[in-house]
Amino acid sequence: MNYVSTRGKSPAVGFAEAFAQGLAPDGGLYVPETLPSLPGDLLLEEGPMPYPALAWDFFNLFDTDHDSEELIALIDESYGSFSETMTAPLVQLAENLHVLELFHGPTLSFKDFGLQLIGNLFEHQIRHTGEPINVLGATSGDTGSAAIHGLANKKGVNVFILYPKGRIAELQERQMTCTAAKNIFPIPIEGTFDDAQRIVKELMGDLELKNRLRLSAINSINLARILAQSVYYVHAYMQLPLDRRGDVHFAVPTGNFGNVLSGWLAHRMGLPVERFIVATNRNDILHRLFTTGQYASGEVHPSLAPSMDIQIASNFERFLYYFHGEDGKKTAADMAKIAKTGKLKLPNFDPGVFAATRCDDDQILVNIQRAKEEYGYIVDPHTACALQEIDPDRTTVVLSTASPAKFPDVMKKAIGEAPTDPMLDVLKKRKPVRYELEATPAAVRAFLEANAAG
């Protein structure tokens, strides 16, 4: 299996090279040269497979660079630390309403599904090549903590995570800054996640720097993250009764468009899905895209769902690539327009299987309250966004992306109680370590140069 850039100007590479590079040399994102089909018999199974077995079947379609035994070991190690035997259990709340719990990993976030695997892939890469690497990423909350947990204290790798100062939940920040690991460098900057991501993409686009410091990406610009998340859509589908699989809707809390894109790719591979509901908070660039065909970035507003406080959705580029019939030239031209103006109007836009909802802070609180009152179930503020405008006559799977224990202030405000978790309680006793920098590529570059592994 080969991988090509969405901008069409970089040579095709294998899985290991696409993973190691993260961002293609021409500034595009890697996608499979040809999307494979899901095995037909997989979708007819009466019940779910063990999650690691399903993940192995799925990655076998994409990763031809690791032999089967290596891949089995990597996947088993990645998901062996999850606290729930089903890994991603499907919980029924009402006749047609289900929640896919994606917060049973070591950092209580759906990001663990991709980043536990990525951490082990990086470790395998270092053992295989004998060369150190430096991981550079930006986070709006959960990506950073999941990446750090996957790579803390691993030999041969240093991790640099940029995040918006004062704009993520306190416990999310503590998960990044209280590890005591010498190879971890959490970097708060003034501004928004989009500012942090812009710095990362500029530095990753400097090929001399990228090659010299052996920079790799952990954001969802790295295709391995996207593919790892595709697996749990198939897993959710297989947990539904056979007679409920005909008209499935997936409601997905969305900021950077990576999570819902993962499901959409599984759909393009053959997973029967009637609708993907792109659930946004008040930072509603994707809601506006799928309701008007206009992509227009604006000011980022702080919200009760901080991991979705994004106005530049990195994975929109992969969507554009497929929207344009896998035409890299058209995709590159559109991305140049966005870079210049922050806007793009898609002609004759048909959202297809996508729909979108928008949820402001007041409605987030209402949805948390309603979930507890009607279903006896507690959701975090991001998952609450996906409970907006649910069709009761359709089989709907809401992706629950984080534990409510990570957002005690919001939960207290919404329902008068704050769920707890022992893993988070421990962090409150530790001293944070952070490296505050000016929000410029030059400042971050100098810090990388001074602290890079190798």
C-alpha positions as CSV (number, residue, x, y, z in Angstrom):
1,M,0.0,0.0,0.0
2,N,1.4,3.4,-1.0
3,Y,0.5,6.9,0.2
4,V,0.3,10.1,-1.7
5,S,0.0,13.8,-0.8
6,T,-3.3,15.6,-1.0
7,R,-1.4,18.3,-3.0
8,G,0.0,15.8,-5.6
9,K,3.6,17.1,-5.7
10,S,5.3,14.6,-3.5
11,P,6.3,11.0,-4.5
12,A,4.3,8.1,-3.2
13,V,5.7,6.4,-0.1
14,G,5.0,3.4,2.0
15,F,3.2,3.3,5.4
16,A,6.3,3.6,7.5
17,E,7.6,6.6,5.6
18,A,4.1,8.3,5.6
19,F,3.9,7.8,9.3
20,A,7.4,9.0,10.0
21,Q,7.0,12.2,7.9
22,G,3.6,13.1,9.1
23,L,3.3,16.1,6.8
24,A,4.2,15.5,3.1
25,P,7.2,17.5,1.7
26,D,4.8,19.6,-0.5
27,G,2.9,20.6,2.6
28,G,0.0,18.3,1.9
29,L,-1.4,15.4,4.1
30,Y,-0.9,11.8,3.2
31,V,-3.8,9.6,2.1
32,P,-3.9,6.1,0.8
33,E,-3.2,5.9,-3.0
34,T,-6.3,3.6,-3.2
35,L,-8.8,3.1,-0.3
36,P,-9.2,-0.7,0.3
37,S,-12.6,-2.3,0.9
38,L,-13.6,-3.7,4.3
39,P,-14.0,-7.5,4.2
40,G,-17.7,-8.1,3.5
41,D,-18.0,-10.9,6.0
42,L,-16.8,-8.6,8.8
43,L,-19.9,-6.5,8.6
44,L,-22.2,-9.6,8.8
45,E,-20.8,-10.8,12.1
46,E,-23.5,-11.1,14.7
47,G,-21.4,-9.6,17.5
48,P,-18.1,-7.6,17.9
49,M,-14.7,-9.1,17.7
50,P,-12.1,-8.4,20.4
51,Y,-10.9,-4.8,19.7
52,P,-7.2,-5.7,19.1
53,A,-8.2,-8.4,16.6
54,L,-10.4,-6.0,14.7
55,A,-7.6,-3.3,14.8
56,W,-5.2,-5.9,13.4
57,D,-7.6,-6.9,10.6
58,F,-8.1,-3.2,9.7
59,F,-4.4,-2.2,9.8
60,N,-3.5,-5.2,7.7
61,L,-5.2,-3.4,4.8
62,F,-2.9,-0.4,5.2
63,D,0.4,-1.3,6.8
64,T,2.5,-3.6,4.6
65,D,5.7,-2.5,6.1
66,H,5.4,-4.4,9.4
67,D,5.1,-8.1,9.4
68,S,2.0,-9.7,11.1
69,E,3.8,-10.6,14.3
70,E,5.2,-7.1,14.7
71,L,1.7,-5.5,14.1
72,I,0.0,-7.9,16.5
73,A,2.6,-6.9,19.2
74,L,2.2,-3.2,18.5
75,I,-1.6,-3.4,18.7
76,D,-1.7,-5.6,21.8
77,E,0.6,-3.2,23.6
78,S,-1.4,-0.2,22.5
79,Y,-4.7,-1.3,23.8
80,G,-3.7,-3.6,26.7
81,S,-3.8,-0.7,29.1
82,F,-7.5,0.2,28.5
83,S,-9.7,-0.2,31.6
84,E,-12.7,-1.6,29.8
85,T,-12.7,-5.2,28.4
86,M,-14.6,-4.1,25.3
87,T,-12.1,-1.2,24.9
88,A,-14.8,0.9,23.2
89,P,-18.1,-0.3,24.7
90,L,-21.5,0.7,23.2
91,V,-24.0,1.8,25.9
92,Q,-27.7,2.0,25.0
93,L,-29.5,5.0,26.5
94,A,-32.9,4.7,24.7
95,E,-34.5,2.6,22.0
96,N,-32.5,4.2,19.2
97,L,-29.9,6.1,21.1
98,H,-26.4,4.6,21.9
99,V,-23.2,6.1,23.3
100,L,-19.8,4.8,22.2
101,E,-17.5,5.2,25.2
102,L,-14.1,6.2,24.0
103,F,-12.6,7.3,27.3
104,H,-11.4,4.1,28.8
105,G,-7.7,4.6,27.8
106,P,-4.9,5.9,30.0
107,T,-5.7,9.6,29.6
108,L,-9.5,9.2,29.5
109,S,-9.9,10.5,26.0
110,F,-10.6,9.1,22.5
111,K,-7.2,10.4,21.5
112,D,-5.7,7.4,23.2
113,F,-6.9,5.1,20.4
114,G,-4.5,6.8,18.0
115,L,-1.8,8.0,20.2
116,Q,-1.1,4.8,22.2
117,L,-0.5,3.1,18.8
118,I,1.6,6.1,17.5
119,G,3.8,6.0,20.6
120,N,4.5,2.3,20.1
121,L,5.1,2.9,16.3
122,F,7.6,5.6,17.1
123,E,9.4,3.4,19.6
124,H,9.6,0.6,17.0
125,Q,10.9,3.0,14.4
126,I,13.7,4.2,16.8
127,R,14.7,0.6,17.6
128,H,14.7,-0.3,13.9
129,T,16.7,2.7,12.6
130,G,18.8,3.5,15.7
131,E,18.1,7.2,15.1
132,P,16.4,9.5,17.6
133,I,13.3,11.5,16.7
134,N,11.6,14.7,17.9
135,V,7.8,14.8,18.0
136,L,6.2,18.2,17.5
137,G,2.5,18.8,17.9
138,A,-0.2,21.2,18.9
139,T,-3.2,20.5,21.1
140,S,-6.5,22.0,22.2
141,G,-6.5,19.7,25.2
142,D,-6.6,15.9,24.8
143,T,-4.2,15.3,22.0
144,G,-1.2,16.6,24.0
145,S,-1.9,14.5,27.1
146,A,-2.5,11.3,25.1
147,A,0.6,11.8,23.1
148,I,2.7,12.6,26.2
149,H,1.4,9.5,27.9
150,G,2.2,7.4,24.9
151,L,5.8,8.7,24.7
152,A,6.8,9.7,28.2
153,N,10.2,8.2,29.2
154,K,10.6,6.4,25.9
155,K,14.3,6.3,24.9
156,G,15.4,8.2,21.8
157,V,12.4,10.6,21.6
158,N,11.7,14.1,22.9
159,V,8.1,15.5,22.7
160,F,7.3,19.1,22.2
161,I,3.6,20.0,22.6
162,L,2.3,23.5,22.0
163,Y,-1.1,24.5,23.6
164,P,-3.0,27.8,24.1
165,K,-2.3,29.2,27.5
166,G,-5.3,29.5,29.7
167,R,-7.6,27.9,27.1
168,I,-7.7,24.3,28.1
169,A,-9.1,22.6,31.2
170,E,-6.9,22.5,34.3
171,L,-6.8,18.7,34.4
172,Q,-6.0,18.5,30.7
173,E,-3.0,20.8,31.3
174,R,-1.9,18.8,34.4
175,Q,-2.0,15.6,32.3
176,M,0.7,17.2,30.2
177,T,2.7,19.1,32.8
178,C,2.8,16.7,35.7
179,T,4.5,13.7,34.2
180,A,8.0,14.3,35.6
181,A,9.4,12.8,32.4
182,K,12.6,14.4,31.2
183,N,11.7,14.0,27.5
184,I,8.5,15.9,27.7
185,F,8.3,19.6,26.9
186,P,4.8,21.2,27.3
187,I,4.8,24.7,25.7
188,P,2.0,27.1,26.5
189,I,1.7,30.1,24.1
190,E,-0.5,33.1,24.1
191,G,-3.3,32.7,21.5
192,T,-5.5,29.9,20.3
193,F,-5.0,26.3,19.2
194,D,-5.0,27.6,15.6
195,D,-2.0,29.8,16.4
196,A,-0.2,26.7,17.9
197,Q,-1.1,24.6,14.9
198,R,0.1,27.3,12.5
199,I,3.5,27.3,14.1
200,V,3.7,23.5,14.0
201,K,2.8,23.4,10.3
202,E,5.3,26.1,9.4
203,L,8.1,24.3,11.2
204,M,7.2,20.9,9.8
205,G,7.2,22.6,6.3
206,D,10.8,23.6,6.7
207,L,12.3,20.5,5.2
208,E,15.9,21.3,6.3
209,L,14.8,21.7,9.9
210,K,12.5,18.7,9.7
211,N,15.2,16.4,8.3
212,R,18.0,17.6,10.5
213,L,16.0,17.3,13.8
214,R,14.0,14.3,12.5
215,L,10.7,15.9,13.3
216,S,7.5,13.8,13.4
217,A,3.9,14.8,13.9
218,I,1.3,13.4,16.4
219,N,-1.6,15.6,15.4
220,S,-4.3,14.2,13.2
221,I,-2.2,15.5,10.2
222,N,-0.5,12.1,10.8
223,L,-2.5,9.5,8.9
224,A,-1.9,6.8,11.4
225,R,-4.0,8.7,13.9
226,I,-6.9,8.9,11.5
227,L,-6.7,5.2,10.6
228,A,-6.5,4.1,14.2
229,Q,-9.7,6.0,14.9
230,S,-11.6,4.5,12.0
231,V,-11.4,1.1,13.8
232,Y,-13.9,2.1,16.5
233,Y,-16.6,3.0,14.0
234,V,-16.5,-0.5,12.7
235,H,-16.4,-1.8,16.3
236,A,-19.5,0.3,17.2
237,Y,-21.3,-1.0,14.1
238,M,-20.6,-4.6,15.1
239,Q,-22.0,-4.1,18.6
240,L,-25.4,-3.0,17.2
241,P,-28.0,-5.7,16.8
242,L,-28.3,-6.9,13.2
243,D,-31.7,-5.4,12.8
244,R,-30.4,-1.9,13.9
245,R,-27.6,-1.6,11.3
246,G,-29.6,-0.4,8.3
247,D,-29.8,3.4,8.9
248,V,-27.1,4.2,11.4
249,H,-26.3,7.9,12.3
250,F,-23.0,8.7,14.0
251,A,-23.1,12.0,16.0
252,V,-19.5,13.2,16.4
253,P,-18.1,16.1,18.5
254,T,-15.8,17.8,16.1
255,G,-13.2,20.6,16.1
256,N,-10.3,19.6,13.9
257,F,-12.4,17.3,11.7
258,G,-10.1,14.3,12.3
259,N,-12.5,12.2,14.3
260,V,-15.5,12.4,11.9
261,L,-13.2,12.0,8.9
262,S,-12.0,8.7,10.3
263,G,-15.6,7.4,10.3
264,W,-16.2,8.8,6.8
265,L,-13.1,7.0,5.5
266,A,-14.5,3.7,7.0
267,H,-17.8,4.5,5.2
268,R,-16.0,5.0,1.9
269,M,-14.4,1.5,2.5
270,G,-17.9,0.0,2.8
271,L,-19.2,0.7,6.3
272,P,-23.0,1.3,5.9
273,V,-23.7,4.7,7.5
274,E,-26.7,6.9,6.6
275,R,-25.5,10.1,8.3
276,F,-22.5,11.6,10.0
277,I,-23.6,14.5,12.2
278,V,-20.8,17.0,12.6
279,A,-21.4,18.3,16.1
280,T,-19.7,21.7,16.7
281,N,-19.7,24.1,19.7
282,R,-19.9,27.9,19.2
283,N,-16.7,27.7,17.1
284,D,-18.9,26.5,14.2
285,I,-16.8,26.7,11.1
286,L,-17.7,23.1,10.1
287,H,-21.4,23.7,10.8
288,R,-21.3,26.6,8.4
289,L,-19.4,24.5,5.9
290,F,-21.9,21.7,5.8
291,T,-25.0,24.0,5.8
292,T,-23.8,26.7,3.4
293,G,-20.9,25.2,1.4
294,Q,-18.7,28.1,2.7
295,Y,-15.5,27.5,4.6
296,A,-14.6,30.7,6.4
297,S,-12.4,30.9,9.5
298,G,-13.1,33.5,12.1
299,E,-12.2,34.4,15.7
300,V,-11.9,31.6,18.1
301,H,-14.2,32.0,21.1
302,P,-13.5,30.2,24.4
303,S,-16.2,27.7,25.3
304,L,-17.2,25.0,27.8
305,A,-16.0,22.4,25.3
306,P,-12.4,23.7,24.9
307,S,-11.0,20.9,22.8
308,M,-13.3,22.0,20.0
309,D,-12.2,25.7,20.2
310,I,-10.8,25.6,16.6
311,Q,-11.5,27.7,13.5
312,I,-8.9,26.0,11.2
313,A,-9.8,22.4,10.7
314,S,-6.6,20.6,9.6
315,N,-8.3,17.5,8.2
316,F,-10.6,19.6,5.9
317,E,-7.7,19.2,3.4
318,R,-8.3,15.5,3.2
319,F,-12.0,16.0,2.7
320,L,-11.2,18.5,-0.1
321,Y,-9.0,16.0,-1.8
322,Y,-11.9,13.5,-2.0
323,F,-14.4,16.2,-2.8
324,H,-12.3,17.0,-5.9
325,G,-12.1,13.4,-7.0
326,E,-8.6,12.9,-5.6
327,D,-7.3,15.8,-7.7
328,G,-4.1,17.1,-5.9
329,K,-3.8,20.1,-8.2
330,K,-7.3,21.4,-7.3
331,T,-6.8,20.6,-3.6
332,A,-3.5,22.6,-3.6
333,A,-5.2,25.5,-5.3
334,D,-8.0,25.6,-2.7
335,M,-5.6,25.3,0.2
336,A,-3.7,28.3,-1.3
337,K,-6.9,30.3,-1.3
338,I,-7.6,29.4,2.3
339,A,-4.1,30.4,3.3
340,K,-4.4,33.8,1.6
341,T,-8.0,34.7,2.5
342,G,-9.2,32.3,5.2
343,K,-12.2,31.5,3.0
344,L,-13.3,29.0,0.4
345,K,-16.7,28.7,-1.4
346,L,-17.3,25.2,-2.7
347,P,-19.3,25.3,-6.0
348,N,-22.5,23.2,-6.2
349,F,-21.7,21.8,-2.8
350,D,-23.6,18.6,-1.8
351,P,-22.9,17.6,1.8
352,G,-23.7,14.0,1.0
353,V,-23.8,11.8,4.1
354,F,-22.8,14.8,6.3
355,A,-25.1,17.0,8.4
356,A,-24.1,19.4,11.1
357,T,-25.3,20.9,14.4
358,R,-24.2,23.8,16.5
359,C,-24.2,24.0,20.3
360,D,-23.5,27.1,22.4
361,D,-22.5,27.0,26.0
362,D,-26.0,27.3,27.4
363,Q,-27.2,24.4,25.3
364,I,-24.1,22.3,26.4
365,L,-25.3,22.7,30.0
366,V,-28.9,21.9,29.1
367,N,-27.7,18.7,27.2
368,I,-25.7,17.5,30.2
369,Q,-28.6,18.0,32.5
370,R,-31.0,16.3,30.1
371,A,-28.8,13.3,29.7
372,K,-28.7,12.8,33.4
373,E,-32.4,13.4,33.9
374,E,-33.7,11.3,31.0
375,Y,-31.1,8.6,30.8
376,G,-29.3,8.6,34.1
377,Y,-26.1,9.1,32.2
378,I,-23.4,11.7,32.6
379,V,-21.6,13.1,29.6
380,D,-18.7,15.5,29.3
381,P,-19.2,18.9,27.6
382,H,-17.9,17.8,24.2
383,T,-20.1,14.8,24.1
384,A,-23.0,17.0,25.1
385,C,-22.6,18.9,21.8
386,A,-23.4,15.7,19.9
387,L,-26.7,15.3,21.8
388,Q,-28.1,18.3,19.9
389,E,-31.0,17.6,17.5
390,I,-30.9,13.8,17.7
391,D,-33.5,12.1,15.5
392,P,-35.4,9.7,17.8
393,D,-36.5,7.5,14.9
394,R,-33.0,6.7,13.7
395,T,-30.4,4.4,15.2
396,T,-27.9,7.0,16.5
397,V,-24.4,6.4,17.9
398,V,-23.1,9.3,19.8
399,L,-19.3,9.3,20.2
400,S,-18.4,10.1,23.8
401,T,-15.0,11.5,23.5
402,A,-13.8,12.2,27.0
403,S,-14.5,11.4,30.7
404,P,-16.7,14.0,32.4
405,A,-14.2,13.8,35.3
406,K,-11.8,15.9,33.2
407,F,-14.1,18.9,33.4
408,P,-15.2,19.2,37.1
409,D,-16.2,22.9,36.9
410,V,-18.5,22.4,34.0
411,M,-20.1,19.3,35.5
412,K,-20.6,21.0,38.8
413,K,-22.3,23.9,37.0
414,A,-24.5,21.7,34.9
415,I,-25.6,19.0,37.4
416,G,-24.3,20.0,40.8
417,E,-21.8,17.2,41.0
418,A,-18.3,16.6,39.7
419,P,-17.4,13.0,38.8
420,T,-13.8,12.0,39.8
421,D,-11.2,9.5,38.6
422,P,-8.2,8.2,40.6
423,M,-5.8,8.9,37.7
424,L,-6.8,12.5,37.7
425,D,-6.8,12.9,41.5
426,V,-3.1,11.9,41.6
427,L,-2.2,14.8,39.3
428,K,-3.5,17.4,41.7
429,K,-0.6,16.6,44.1
430,R,2.2,17.0,41.5
431,K,4.1,20.1,40.5
432,P,3.6,21.2,36.9
433,V,6.5,21.8,34.6
434,R,6.0,23.9,31.5
435,Y,8.1,26.0,29.1
436,E,6.3,29.2,28.2
437,L,7.4,30.6,24.9
438,E,6.5,33.5,22.6
439,A,4.0,32.5,20.0
440,T,6.3,32.7,17.0
441,P,7.9,30.0,14.8
442,A,11.3,31.6,15.6
443,A,10.9,31.2,19.3
444,V,9.8,27.6,19.0
445,R,12.5,26.8,16.5
446,A,15.2,28.0,18.9
447,F,13.7,25.9,21.7
448,L,13.7,22.9,19.5
449,E,17.3,23.4,18.5
450,A,18.3,23.7,22.1
451,N,16.4,20.6,23.4
452,A,16.1,18.2,20.6
453,A,16.9,14.5,21.1
454,G,20.2,13.5,19.4
